[in-house]
Amino acid sequence: MATNINTILSWFQTGDKPTENQFLQTFTSFWHKDDNIPQNKVQDLTATLAAKAEAAQLNGHLTDPEAHADLFDAKANDADISAVGKSGDYGDIINIPISFPPEAHSHAANEIIGMEDYALMTFVQSMSIVFVPASATLSLRDGAGTTIASANLGSLNNEGTSITYNSVDKTLELRNDADELLASIPVADFVANLVSIAGWGSTPGRLQFKSSTGTVLFNVDFDISRINGLQTALDSKLATADAPTTVRGVTLTGFAVSNAAVVAADTILAAAGKLQGQINQIQTDLGTKIALGVNSDIPVLKLEVMNSLAVTDDEGTLSFVKDDSEEYYGKTTLTAPGGTTINIPHGLPGVPTWVNVVAANAAALPGQFAVSCDATNIILTYTGSAPAGTLEYNLSYRS
């Protein structure tokens, strides 16, 4: 159905932003060059042709001996003429044509026709249809060239056939074959309605198509039902019978315990095997460093205490309480000597077999320190900056 031309023109005024549907209605309101124009769309053509005899009807009429039977029945016959000749009275047959025998009208063998039929046939055969491009007129003419009927086809040639750019008005113009302007739209408005951005919006599964200015032109919602065959494919991949077994019923291979480093090319099982090997090695190493004895005592300590301490060479006072277990513990207070090593005398006849040192105040925690022993001192060696001020430590050790 064609859209009124004034409605179309109102869509393409300066500042308008025609929609996709308006463009569709515009272009489908005009005839395309490749379209066949129906007879009922040519003004007066159907009525003109309807008033003319079909070729089959005309040919049948010319060969039908009874085509004008009613007409000839009303004409004077031989008996009428004979009566007139005898009486001399012509009053009853004035203006009545003399009738002819049927052979004069039509004869099956010789195809003789009457004068009226011949004249009609000649007239029809001389008719022609002429198109005048200058006036876009389709005319029906007789043999003498006289126009019997005509139809202006200008209104049918109003479809847009070309789009041009008007550099003065900065518009896109739709024109027909006669270069007549049918519609126009500012380039800025046309571009603003073109899709230039596509991306996922805030709504899950919704793909947004936007103009260059960011205006959402339309959305496309995606879900499983919109993707042909996806649901069936997923159903075939997620068979519940595979769940209790391995993966798809196939035993996974490639798992081997190794403490080698994990690399990017490793499969999941190969990487898991390497990690398991490293965990096993850590457990073994800890077992050699921490041996649990009776009552969960730690008889041998080979652990670096990662506290932050530094002390001076000054020896502080140390008080000990000796009990029946041969274990010594107490608290010592020192003045930081300014260096990274501090010696704390333990008073034992030999090297302690078990030592525990814990920083007891903030001044003793500037960095990490390691604990070692000799026959005279418990030695704290800092790996970072040296502590300063008064330092306090809680000590416990065993001979």
Sine and cosine of phi, psi and omega as CSV:
sin_phi,cos_phi,sin_psi,cos_psi,sin_omega,cos_omega
0.00,0.00,0.77,-0.64,-0.03,-1.00
-0.96,0.27,0.57,-0.82,0.06,-1.00
-1.00,-0.08,0.65,-0.76,-0.01,-1.00
-0.80,0.59,0.69,-0.72,-0.08,-1.00
-0.88,0.47,-0.57,0.82,0.02,-1.00
-0.93,0.37,-0.56,0.83,0.07,-1.00
-0.90,0.43,-0.69,0.73,0.01,-1.00
-0.88,0.47,-0.72,0.70,-0.02,-1.00
-0.88,0.47,-0.53,0.84,0.00,-1.00
-0.93,0.37,-0.39,0.92,0.00,-1.00
-0.97,0.25,-0.38,0.93,-0.14,-0.99
-0.91,-0.41,0.52,0.86,0.09,-1.00
-0.99,0.14,0.31,-0.95,-0.04,-1.00
-0.83,0.55,0.78,-0.63,0.01,-1.00
1.00,-0.09,-0.23,0.97,0.02,-1.00
-0.97,0.24,0.38,-0.92,0.07,-1.00
-0.77,-0.63,1.00,0.09,-0.05,-1.00
-0.85,0.53,0.60,-0.80,0.02,-1.00
-1.00,0.06,0.13,-0.99,0.04,-1.00
-0.87,0.49,-0.66,0.75,-0.02,-1.00
-0.91,0.41,-0.60,0.80,0.02,-1.00
-0.92,0.39,-0.63,0.78,0.09,-1.00
-0.88,0.47,-0.67,0.74,-0.01,-1.00
-0.88,0.47,-0.72,0.70,0.00,-1.00
-0.90,0.43,-0.57,0.82,-0.01,-1.00
-0.90,0.43,-0.79,0.61,-0.09,-1.00
-0.95,0.32,-0.48,0.88,-0.01,-1.00
-1.00,0.07,0.02,1.00,0.02,-1.00
-1.00,0.01,-0.07,1.00,-0.07,-1.00
-0.82,-0.57,0.42,-0.91,0.02,-1.00
-0.98,0.22,0.64,-0.77,0.08,-1.00
-1.00,-0.06,0.43,-0.90,-0.03,-1.00
-0.86,0.51,-0.52,0.85,-0.04,-1.00
-0.99,0.12,-0.11,0.99,-0.03,-1.00
-0.99,0.16,0.55,-0.83,0.16,-0.99
-1.00,0.01,0.80,-0.60,-0.06,-1.00
-0.99,0.12,0.85,-0.52,0.04,-1.00
-0.89,0.46,0.51,-0.86,0.01,-1.00
-0.86,0.51,-0.60,0.80,-0.07,-1.00
-0.95,0.32,-0.13,0.99,0.05,-1.00
-1.00,-0.06,-0.12,0.99,0.07,-1.00
-0.99,-0.12,0.85,-0.53,-0.12,-0.99
-0.84,0.54,0.81,-0.59,0.09,-1.00
0.93,0.37,-0.01,1.00,-0.07,-1.00
-0.93,0.37,-0.71,0.71,-0.03,-1.00
-0.89,0.46,-0.70,0.72,-0.01,-1.00
-0.91,0.41,-0.62,0.78,-0.01,-1.00
-0.91,0.42,-0.72,0.70,-0.01,-1.00
-0.93,0.36,-0.55,0.83,-0.01,-1.00
-0.91,0.42,-0.47,0.88,-0.02,-1.00
-0.98,0.18,-0.14,0.99,-0.02,-1.00
-0.98,-0.19,0.48,-0.88,-0.01,-1.00
-0.97,0.24,0.58,-0.82,0.11,-0.99
-0.94,0.35,0.46,-0.89,-0.01,-1.00
-0.87,0.50,-0.65,0.76,0.00,-1.00
-0.91,0.42,-0.62,0.79,0.02,-1.00
-0.91,0.41,-0.66,0.75,-0.03,-1.00
-0.91,0.42,-0.71,0.71,0.00,-1.00
-0.90,0.43,-0.64,0.77,0.04,-1.00
-0.91,0.42,-0.59,0.81,0.01,-1.00
-0.91,0.42,-0.62,0.78,-0.07,-1.00
-0.94,0.35,-0.45,0.89,-0.05,-1.00
-0.97,-0.25,0.07,1.00,-0.03,-1.00
-1.00,-0.02,0.91,-0.41,-0.02,-1.00
-0.92,0.40,-0.31,0.95,-0.02,-1.00
-0.98,-0.22,0.21,0.98,-0.10,-1.00
-0.85,0.52,-0.61,0.80,-0.05,-1.00
-0.86,-0.52,0.57,0.82,-0.03,-1.00
-0.87,0.49,-0.70,0.72,-0.02,-1.00
-0.89,0.45,-0.59,0.81,-0.01,-1.00
-0.92,0.39,-0.71,0.71,-0.05,-1.00
-0.95,0.31,-0.45,0.89,0.05,-1.00
-0.90,0.44,-0.44,0.90,-0.01,-1.00
-1.00,0.04,-0.06,1.00,-0.03,-1.00
-1.00,-0.06,0.22,-0.98,0.04,-1.00
-0.92,0.38,0.64,-0.77,0.02,-1.00
-0.94,-0.34,-0.08,-1.00,-0.06,-1.00
-0.89,0.45,-0.59,0.81,-0.02,-1.00
-0.92,0.40,-0.62,0.79,0.02,-1.00
-0.89,0.45,-0.69,0.72,-0.04,-1.00
-0.91,0.41,-0.65,0.76,0.00,-1.00
-0.90,0.44,-0.64,0.77,0.00,-1.00
-0.91,0.42,-0.63,0.78,0.01,-1.00
-0.91,0.42,-0.66,0.75,-0.01,-1.00
-0.89,0.46,-0.51,0.86,-0.03,-1.00
-0.99,0.13,-0.63,0.78,-0.12,-0.99
-1.00,-0.07,-0.40,0.92,-0.06,-1.00
0.98,0.22,0.15,0.99,0.00,-1.00
-0.99,-0.10,0.93,-0.36,-0.03,-1.00
-0.98,-0.22,0.06,1.00,-0.11,-0.99
-0.89,0.46,-0.57,0.82,-0.08,-1.00
-0.98,0.19,-0.19,0.98,-0.07,-1.00
-0.86,-0.51,0.29,0.96,0.06,-1.00
-0.90,0.44,0.71,-0.70,0.02,-1.00
0.91,0.42,0.28,0.96,0.09,-1.00
-0.97,-0.24,0.88,-0.47,-0.02,-1.00
-0.89,0.45,0.51,-0.86,0.05,-1.00
-0.95,0.31,0.72,-0.70,0.00,-1.00
-0.99,0.16,0.45,-0.89,0.03,-1.00
-0.92,-0.40,0.46,-0.89,0.07,-1.00
-0.90,0.43,0.39,-0.92,-0.02,-1.00
-0.81,0.59,-0.50,0.86,-0.03,-1.00
-0.89,0.45,-0.45,0.89,0.00,-1.00
-0.97,0.23,-0.39,0.92,0.00,-1.00
-1.00,0.06,-0.72,0.70,-0.01,-1.00
-0.35,-0.94,0.69,-0.72,0.04,-1.00
-0.75,-0.66,0.85,-0.52,-0.12,-0.99
-0.85,0.53,-0.58,0.81,-0.09,-1.00
-0.98,0.21,-0.73,0.69,-0.12,-0.99
-0.99,-0.16,-0.06,1.00,0.01,-1.00
0.79,0.61,0.72,0.69,0.05,-1.00
-0.99,0.13,0.73,-0.68,0.00,-1.00
-0.88,-0.48,0.31,-0.95,0.01,-1.00
-0.98,0.21,0.22,-0.98,-0.06,-1.00
-0.92,0.40,-0.63,0.78,-0.01,-1.00
-0.89,0.45,-0.71,0.71,-0.01,-1.00
-0.91,0.42,-0.62,0.78,0.00,-1.00
-0.91,0.42,-0.67,0.74,0.00,-1.00
-0.90,0.43,-0.66,0.75,0.01,-1.00
-0.90,0.43,-0.69,0.73,0.00,-1.00
-0.89,0.45,-0.68,0.73,0.01,-1.00
-0.89,0.46,-0.65,0.76,-0.01,-1.00
-0.90,0.44,-0.71,0.70,-0.02,-1.00
-0.91,0.42,-0.68,0.73,-0.03,-1.00
-0.91,0.42,-0.41,0.91,-0.01,-1.00
-1.00,0.08,-0.16,0.99,-0.02,-1.00
-0.94,0.35,0.50,-0.87,0.01,-1.00
-0.53,-0.85,0.44,-0.90,0.08,-1.00
-0.96,-0.29,0.81,-0.59,-0.10,-1.00
-0.82,-0.57,0.73,-0.69,0.08,-1.00
-0.96,-0.29,0.79,-0.62,0.01,-1.00
-0.95,-0.30,0.97,-0.23,-0.05,-1.00
-0.86,0.52,-0.60,0.80,-0.08,-1.00
-0.86,0.50,-0.63,0.78,-0.01,-1.00
-0.96,-0.27,0.03,1.00,-0.02,-1.00
0.80,0.60,0.69,0.72,-0.08,-1.00
-0.91,-0.41,0.68,-0.73,0.09,-1.00
-0.96,-0.29,0.88,-0.48,-0.11,-0.99
-0.87,-0.49,0.55,-0.83,0.14,-0.99
-0.96,-0.28,0.88,-0.48,-0.11,-0.99
-0.84,-0.54,0.43,-0.90,0.08,-1.00
-1.00,0.02,-0.10,-0.99,-0.06,-1.00
-0.90,0.44,-0.43,0.90,0.00,-1.00
-1.00,0.08,-0.02,1.00,0.00,-1.00
1.00,0.03,0.11,0.99,0.02,-1.00
-0.98,0.20,0.72,-0.69,-0.01,-1.00
-0.97,0.25,0.86,-0.51,0.03,-1.00
-1.00,0.04,-0.68,0.73,0.03,-1.00
-0.44,-0.90,0.42,-0.91,-0.01,-1.00
-0.52,-0.86,0.37,-0.93,0.04,-1.00
-0.65,-0.76,0.76,-0.65,0.03,-1.00
-0.99,0.11,0.85,-0.52,-0.03,-1.00
-0.99,-0.11,0.14,0.99,-0.03,-1.00
-0.86,0.51,-0.62,0.78,-0.03,-1.00
-0.92,0.38,-0.38,0.92,0.00,-1.00
-0.99,0.11,-0.23,0.97,-0.01,-1.00
-0.98,-0.17,0.60,0.80,-0.07,-1.00
-0.96,-0.27,0.28,0.96,0.03,-1.00
-0.99,0.14,0.50,-0.86,0.03,-1.00
-0.96,0.26,0.77,-0.64,0.00,-1.00
-0.88,-0.47,-0.19,0.98,-0.02,-1.00
-0.47,-0.89,0.51,-0.86,0.08,-1.00
-0.88,-0.47,0.83,-0.55,-0.02,-1.00
-0.83,-0.55,0.34,-0.94,0.01,-1.00
-0.98,-0.21,0.82,-0.58,0.06,-1.00
-1.00,-0.08,0.97,-0.25,-0.08,-1.00
-0.94,0.34,-0.37,0.93,0.00,-1.00
-0.97,0.24,-0.77,0.64,-0.03,-1.00
-1.00,0.02,-0.11,0.99,-0.04,-1.00
0.84,0.55,0.75,0.66,-0.03,-1.00
-0.77,-0.64,0.35,-0.94,0.18,-0.98
-0.99,-0.15,0.78,-0.63,-0.09,-1.00
-0.90,-0.43,0.68,-0.74,0.09,-1.00
-0.98,-0.20,0.85,-0.52,-0.06,-1.00
-0.79,-0.61,0.39,-0.92,0.05,-1.00
-0.99,-0.12,-0.15,-0.99,-0.04,-1.00
-0.89,0.46,-0.48,0.88,0.01,-1.00
-1.00,0.10,0.16,0.99,-0.01,-1.00
0.88,0.47,0.47,0.88,0.07,-1.00
-1.00,0.07,0.68,-0.74,-0.01,-1.00
-0.97,0.26,0.85,-0.52,0.02,-1.00
-0.99,-0.15,-0.63,0.78,-0.02,-1.00
-0.30,-0.96,0.34,-0.94,0.03,-1.00
-0.51,-0.86,0.37,-0.93,0.01,-1.00
-0.53,-0.85,0.70,-0.71,0.07,-1.00
-0.85,0.52,0.64,-0.77,-0.02,-1.00
-0.86,0.52,-0.63,0.78,-0.02,-1.00
-0.87,0.49,-0.66,0.75,0.02,-1.00
-0.93,0.36,-0.61,0.79,0.00,-1.00
-0.90,0.43,-0.71,0.71,-0.02,-1.00
-0.92,0.40,-0.60,0.80,-0.03,-1.00
-0.89,0.45,-0.38,0.93,-0.01,-1.00
-0.99,-0.13,0.09,1.00,0.06,-1.00
-1.00,0.01,0.59,-0.81,0.04,-1.00
-0.97,0.26,0.85,-0.52,0.03,-1.00
-0.82,-0.57,-0.25,0.97,-0.03,-1.00
-0.72,-0.69,0.71,-0.70,0.10,-0.99
-0.72,-0.69,0.77,-0.64,-0.01,-1.00
-0.23,-0.97,0.21,-0.98,0.00,-1.00
-0.98,0.18,0.75,-0.66,0.03,-1.00
-1.00,0.06,-0.19,-0.98,-0.01,-1.00
-0.95,0.32,-0.40,0.92,0.04,-1.00
-0.99,0.16,0.82,-0.57,-0.03,-1.00
-0.85,0.53,0.70,-0.71,0.06,-1.00
0.97,0.24,0.20,0.98,-0.02,-1.00
-0.93,-0.38,0.89,-0.45,0.03,-1.00
-1.00,-0.06,0.84,-0.54,-0.05,-1.00
-0.98,-0.22,0.68,-0.74,0.09,-1.00
-0.93,-0.38,0.85,-0.53,-0.12,-0.99
-0.85,-0.52,0.37,-0.93,0.10,-1.00
-0.99,0.16,0.03,-1.00,-0.01,-1.00
-0.91,0.42,-0.33,0.94,0.03,-1.00
-1.00,-0.03,0.02,1.00,0.02,-1.00
1.00,-0.03,0.02,1.00,0.01,-1.00
-0.96,0.28,0.75,-0.66,0.01,-1.00
-0.96,0.29,0.89,-0.45,0.00,-1.00
-1.00,0.08,-0.68,0.73,0.07,-1.00
-0.25,-0.97,0.28,-0.96,-0.02,-1.00
-0.87,-0.50,0.45,-0.89,0.14,-0.99
-0.78,-0.63,0.89,-0.45,0.00,-1.00
-1.00,0.02,0.73,-0.68,-0.02,-1.00
-0.93,-0.36,0.71,-0.70,0.19,-0.98
-0.51,-0.86,0.07,-1.00,-0.10,-0.99
-0.86,0.51,-0.59,0.80,-0.07,-1.00
-0.92,0.40,-0.37,0.93,-0.03,-1.00
-0.99,0.13,-0.23,0.97,-0.03,-1.00
-0.97,-0.23,0.93,-0.38,-0.13,-0.99
-0.86,0.51,0.83,-0.56,0.09,-1.00
0.99,0.15,-0.06,1.00,-0.07,-1.00
-0.92,0.39,-0.69,0.72,-0.03,-1.00
-0.88,0.47,-0.66,0.75,0.02,-1.00
-0.90,0.44,-0.66,0.75,0.00,-1.00
-0.90,0.43,-0.65,0.76,0.01,-1.00
-0.92,0.39,-0.64,0.77,0.02,-1.00
-0.87,0.49,-0.59,0.81,-0.01,-1.00
-0.96,0.28,-0.42,0.91,-0.01,-1.00
-1.00,0.09,-0.42,0.91,-0.10,-0.99
-0.96,-0.27,0.70,0.71,0.01,-1.00
-0.93,0.38,0.79,-0.62,-0.06,-1.00
-0.93,0.38,-0.34,0.94,-0.01,-1.00
-0.91,0.40,-0.35,0.94,-0.03,-1.00
-0.99,0.11,-0.29,0.96,-0.14,-0.99
-0.88,0.48,-0.71,0.70,-0.07,-1.00
-0.95,0.31,-0.31,0.95,-0.04,-1.00
-1.00,-0.05,-0.52,-0.85,0.03,-1.00
-1.00,0.07,-0.74,-0.67,0.03,-1.00
-0.98,-0.21,0.91,-0.42,-0.01,-1.00
0.83,0.56,0.51,0.86,0.06,-1.00
0.97,0.23,0.14,0.99,-0.02,-1.00
-0.95,-0.31,0.76,-0.65,0.02,-1.00
-0.95,0.32,0.79,-0.61,-0.01,-1.00
-0.97,0.24,0.63,-0.77,0.01,-1.00
-0.83,-0.56,0.20,-0.98,0.05,-1.00
0.96,-0.28,0.00,1.00,0.01,-1.00
-1.00,0.04,0.84,-0.54,0.04,-1.00
-0.52,-0.85,0.77,-0.64,-0.02,-1.00
-0.95,0.32,0.83,-0.56,0.01,-1.00
-0.39,-0.92,0.64,-0.77,0.01,-1.00
-1.00,-0.06,0.37,0.93,0.07,-1.00
-0.94,0.33,0.34,-0.94,-0.03,-1.00
-0.95,0.33,0.59,-0.81,0.05,-1.00
-0.98,0.21,0.73,-0.68,0.02,-1.00
-0.88,-0.48,0.27,-0.96,-0.10,-1.00
-0.89,0.45,-0.47,0.88,-0.05,-1.00
-0.98,0.17,-0.12,0.99,-0.04,-1.00
-0.91,0.41,0.61,-0.79,0.18,-0.98
-0.96,0.26,0.16,-0.99,-0.04,-1.00
-0.88,0.48,-0.70,0.72,-0.03,-1.00
-0.94,0.34,-0.61,0.79,0.03,-1.00
-0.90,0.44,-0.67,0.74,0.03,-1.00
-0.91,0.42,-0.64,0.77,0.02,-1.00
-0.89,0.45,-0.62,0.79,0.03,-1.00
-0.90,0.43,-0.64,0.77,0.03,-1.00
-0.91,0.41,-0.66,0.75,0.02,-1.00
-0.90,0.43,-0.63,0.77,0.04,-1.00
-0.89,0.45,-0.63,0.77,0.04,-1.00
-0.89,0.45,-0.64,0.77,0.02,-1.00
-0.92,0.39,-0.62,0.78,0.05,-1.00
-0.90,0.44,-0.67,0.75,0.03,-1.00
-0.88,0.48,-0.64,0.77,-0.02,-1.00
-0.92,0.39,-0.62,0.79,0.03,-1.00
-0.89,0.45,-0.66,0.75,0.03,-1.00
-0.88,0.47,-0.64,0.77,0.02,-1.00
-0.91,0.42,-0.70,0.72,-0.02,-1.00
-0.89,0.45,-0.68,0.74,0.01,-1.00
-0.90,0.43,-0.56,0.83,0.00,-1.00
-0.91,0.42,-0.51,0.86,0.02,-1.00
-0.99,0.15,-0.36,0.93,-0.04,-1.00
-1.00,-0.10,-0.47,0.88,-0.02,-1.00
-0.82,-0.57,0.99,-0.17,0.03,-1.00
-0.97,-0.23,0.87,-0.50,-0.04,-1.00
-0.99,0.10,0.79,-0.61,0.02,-1.00
-0.96,-0.27,-0.46,-0.89,-0.01,-1.00
-0.91,0.42,0.66,-0.75,0.01,-1.00
0.85,0.53,0.45,0.89,0.06,-1.00
0.88,0.48,0.42,0.91,0.11,-0.99
-0.95,0.31,0.44,-0.90,0.06,-1.00
-0.96,-0.27,0.99,-0.16,-0.08,-1.00
-0.95,0.31,-0.47,0.88,-0.05,-1.00
-0.76,-0.65,0.79,-0.62,0.00,-1.00
-0.91,-0.42,0.90,-0.44,0.07,-1.00
-0.84,-0.54,0.79,0.62,-0.12,-0.99
-0.84,-0.55,0.78,-0.62,0.08,-1.00
-0.99,0.13,0.83,-0.56,-0.02,-1.00
-0.99,0.15,0.87,-0.49,-0.09,-1.00
-1.00,-0.02,0.79,0.62,0.12,-0.99
-0.99,-0.15,0.22,-0.97,-0.07,-1.00
-0.97,-0.23,0.98,-0.22,-0.04,-1.00
-0.63,-0.78,0.46,-0.89,0.23,-0.97
-0.42,-0.91,0.64,-0.77,-0.08,-1.00
-0.72,-0.69,0.22,-0.98,0.06,-1.00
-1.00,0.03,0.04,-1.00,0.05,-1.00
-0.98,0.18,-0.13,0.99,0.00,-1.00
-0.91,0.41,0.69,-0.72,0.04,-1.00
-1.00,-0.01,0.81,-0.58,0.02,-1.00
-1.00,0.01,-0.04,-1.00,0.02,-1.00
-1.00,0.02,0.54,-0.84,-0.05,-1.00
-0.66,-0.75,0.81,-0.59,0.04,-1.00
-0.94,-0.35,0.65,-0.76,-0.05,-1.00
-0.78,-0.62,0.47,-0.88,0.12,-0.99
-0.84,-0.54,0.88,-0.47,-0.03,-1.00
-0.99,-0.12,0.79,-0.61,0.05,-1.00
-0.89,-0.46,-0.09,-1.00,-0.09,-1.00
-0.94,0.35,-0.25,0.97,-0.04,-1.00
-1.00,0.06,0.06,1.00,-0.02,-1.00
0.90,0.44,0.46,0.89,0.00,-1.00
-0.94,-0.33,0.65,-0.76,-0.04,-1.00
-0.89,-0.46,0.69,-0.73,0.05,-1.00
-0.49,-0.87,0.41,-0.91,-0.03,-1.00
0.16,-0.99,-0.18,-0.98,-0.04,-1.00
-0.80,-0.60,0.68,-0.74,0.03,-1.00
-0.85,-0.53,0.59,-0.81,0.04,-1.00
-0.86,-0.51,0.78,-0.62,-0.07,-1.00
-0.77,-0.64,0.39,-0.92,0.17,-0.98
-0.98,-0.17,0.82,-0.57,-0.08,-1.00
-0.85,0.53,0.80,-0.60,-0.05,-1.00
-0.99,0.14,-0.18,0.98,-0.01,-1.00
0.99,-0.13,-0.09,1.00,0.03,-1.00
-0.96,-0.28,-0.07,-1.00,-0.03,-1.00
-0.98,-0.18,0.06,1.00,0.02,-1.00
-0.80,-0.60,0.69,-0.73,0.05,-1.00
-0.74,-0.67,0.68,-0.73,0.02,-1.00
-0.95,-0.33,0.80,-0.60,0.04,-1.00
-0.89,-0.45,0.94,-0.35,-0.01,-1.00
-0.90,0.43,0.69,-0.72,-0.04,-1.00
-0.98,-0.20,-0.26,0.96,0.08,-1.00
0.95,0.31,0.24,0.97,0.01,-1.00
-1.00,-0.07,0.40,-0.92,0.00,-1.00
-0.95,0.30,-0.24,0.97,0.00,-1.00
-0.55,-0.84,-0.21,-0.98,-0.01,-1.00
-0.96,0.26,0.78,-0.63,0.04,-1.00
-0.86,0.52,0.59,-0.81,0.03,-1.00
-1.00,-0.04,-0.25,0.97,0.00,-1.00
-0.49,-0.87,0.77,-0.64,-0.07,-1.00
-0.66,-0.75,0.64,-0.76,0.12,-0.99
-0.68,-0.73,0.82,-0.57,-0.02,-1.00
-0.81,-0.58,0.79,-0.62,0.02,-1.00
-0.75,-0.66,0.78,-0.63,0.06,-1.00
-0.91,0.42,0.73,-0.69,-0.09,-1.00
-0.96,-0.29,-0.12,0.99,0.08,-1.00
-0.59,-0.81,0.19,-0.98,-0.10,-1.00
-0.91,0.41,-0.54,0.84,-0.02,-1.00
-0.89,0.46,-0.42,0.91,-0.03,-1.00
-1.00,0.06,0.17,0.99,-0.08,-1.00
-0.83,-0.55,0.75,0.66,0.04,-1.00
-0.99,0.12,-0.22,0.98,-0.05,-1.00
-0.07,-1.00,-0.27,-0.96,-0.03,-1.00
-1.00,0.06,0.45,-0.89,0.13,-0.99
-0.59,-0.81,0.43,-0.90,0.05,-1.00
-0.94,-0.33,0.54,-0.84,-0.03,-1.00
-0.94,-0.34,0.75,-0.66,0.11,-0.99
-0.60,-0.80,0.18,-0.98,-0.06,-1.00
-0.67,-0.74,0.46,-0.89,0.25,-0.97
-0.73,-0.68,-0.22,-0.97,-0.06,-1.00
-0.93,0.36,-0.25,0.97,-0.08,-1.00
-0.90,-0.44,-0.68,0.73,-0.20,-0.98
-0.81,-0.59,0.42,-0.91,0.31,-0.95
-1.00,-0.05,0.84,-0.54,-0.18,-0.98
-0.95,-0.31,0.82,-0.58,0.09,-1.00
-0.96,-0.28,0.83,-0.55,-0.01,-1.00
-0.86,-0.50,0.91,-0.42,-0.03,-1.00
-0.99,0.12,0.62,-0.78,0.03,-1.00
-0.99,-0.15,-0.15,0.99,0.02,-1.00
-0.89,-0.45,-0.65,-0.76,-0.01,-1.00
-0.96,0.27,0.42,-0.91,-0.02,-1.00
-0.98,0.18,0.58,-0.81,0.06,-1.00
-0.97,0.25,0.22,-0.98,0.01,-1.00
-0.63,-0.78,0.42,-0.91,0.03,-1.00
1.00,0.03,-0.37,-0.93,-0.01,-1.00
-1.00,0.07,0.79,-0.61,-0.08,-1.00
-0.92,-0.40,0.64,-0.77,0.01,-1.00
-0.80,-0.60,0.66,-0.75,0.01,-1.00
-0.70,-0.71,0.59,-0.81,0.20,-0.98
-0.99,-0.13,0.81,-0.58,-0.08,-1.00
-0.88,-0.48,0.57,-0.82,0.22,-0.98
-0.50,-0.87,0.69,-0.72,-0.01,-1.00
-0.39,-0.92,0.20,-0.98,-0.06,-1.00
-0.72,-0.70,0.61,-0.80,-0.02,-1.00
-0.98,0.20,0.00,0.00,0.00,0.00
